[in-house]
Amino acid sequence: MNRIFGLNIRVEAVTPGDKPSIVTSEPFHQAADPLHPHPSDEEIEQFMRKHGFEPVSNFGDRGWVRKADGVMALDAFPKNFIKTSKGIVPVDLILQDGRETLPDR
């Protein structure tokens, strides 16, 4: 997320046990309009395309892939973005290696 979207997410801890979790933190993102904090689907599409992503049809309209490096972004629902006065900030996307699921070029 930091490298791709220019964010400042930090790993704070990893919980022990059979199912460890990664605990992260990031700066607070103030919504430009607290009554409507999330961007529209069209704004998300513009944001993702600006960062080199294309929609992936086999993941519905919420999966995106960047063919240049194979990064896949999932769970791109409006609730996982904040629309700030400085622009859109993703806050809860799932990023993974998508090279094996890339459509033919």
N, C-alpha and C positions, 0 to 999 in steps of 0.2 A: 504494500500500500504506500509506503514511504517513497520508494523508488519510482513507482508508476504514477502516483497522483500528487507527489510533493508534500506528503503529510508528515506529521511528527508523532507517530505512534511508537511507544516504548514498551519493551517487554519488562515487566516488573517482577514476575516470578513464574515458576512452573510448579504446580501442585504435585505432591507425590501420590503414589498409589497405582492400582491396576489401570485406571483411566485418568492419566494426568491431564490437566488443563493448563493452558497458557493464560496468564493474567497480564493484560495490557492496559495502558493508559494513553490518553491523548488530550490535547487542549480542548477546552469547551468551545463549541461552535454556536454562536448566537444566531438564531434565525432572524433574517431580515424582517419577516412578518410572523410574529409568534402565533397568530391565529391560523396561518398557512405555512408551516415550517418546511414542507417538503416540495420538491420540484414536480412538475408534471411529467408524464411519460415522454412528451416531445422534448422537454428540457433535458431529461436524462439521456435520450437518444443523442442529442447534440453534444452533450458532455462526453459521452462514451466515444462517439466518433472523433471528437476533438483529440482524444487520447489514443487514437489509432485502433479502436475496437470496432468490430462488426458484429451484428446479431448472429446467433447460431440457432438455426431453425429447430434442431432436434432437442433444444432446451427451452422451447417456448419463447416468449418475448422477454424473458428475464435472464438469458444467458448471452454472454458476449465473449468474443475471442479476438486477440490481437495476433494476427498471422506472423508479424515480424519476429516475435519471440515465443509464440505459443502460449501466452498467458491467457487463461480463461477466467472471466469474472462471472460469478453466479449470484443469484438472489438480489438482482438489481431492481428491487421494488422501490417505489417512492419513499417508503418509511425508512429505507436504509441510506438516505441522502438528506442533507440539510441545505436549504437554500439560504446562504448568508449574503450580507451586503457586498462581499468580495467574490461571490460566485458559489457554485455548487460544491459541496464537500461530501464524498462517500464516507459513511461511518460504519457500515457493517456488511461489506461485500465479502464473498468467499472467493479467494483467488487460488487457482491451482494450475498445474501444468496441463494444458489442453492440447498438446501436440498430437496425441493419439486420437483425439475426437475431432480434429480439424477436418472440415470438408475439403474435397479435392481442390487444388488451386487451379 
